Amino acid sequence: MDRASFYDQVYQVVRLIPKGRVTSFGAIASYLGTKGSSRMVGYAMNGAGVVIPAVPAHRVVNRNGLLTGKFHFETLTKMEELLALEGVKVVDDKVVDFKKLYWNPAEELDLER
């Protein structure tokens, strides 16, 4: 699979994350059958700001709920602001109630893609 098609698949999954929920880079990679490629999911998220239709990249955090992608938004607080608009509370760059808000595509989406 080439990088562009992998990125497109990542964006398709991220667009399915419901408002007010978050997932991790690794969960997306695992869902796509490329378990060891969470870093590539991160690279895809880095470029998501210019993708049409829009990709809610603010809903993708690291496996501990940390906003590690915040450096790729217009401001350092934009990711947290977007999550707050959806009712997701963040303290010290970490999603509060991460386990409760965690959206696992392998469980939430039909694996018969």
C-alpha positions, 0 to 999 in steps of 0.5 A: 500500500502506498503512503497516499492510500494509507493516509486516505484510509486513516482519514476515513477512520478518523472521520468516523470518530463520534464527537465527544470521543477520542481514539489513539494512533495505535488503535487506528493502525491496528484497525487498518491491519498495520499494528506497528504503524502508529507513527505513520498514522501520526504523520497522516494526522500532521497533514490532515489540516488541509484535507477535504473533506475535513478530518477531525484530527483533534480526536486522535491522541496517544495511547495514554490520552495525551494531546501529543498532536497539539503542536501541529495545530494553528496554536498550542491550545487549538486541539484542546479547544476543539475537544472542549467544544465537544465536551471533552475535558483536558487537564495538563494536556491529557484527556480526563476520563480517557478510558470512558471516552475511548473509541476503538475502531476495531470494536465500533466499526464492522471489521468486514470492510 
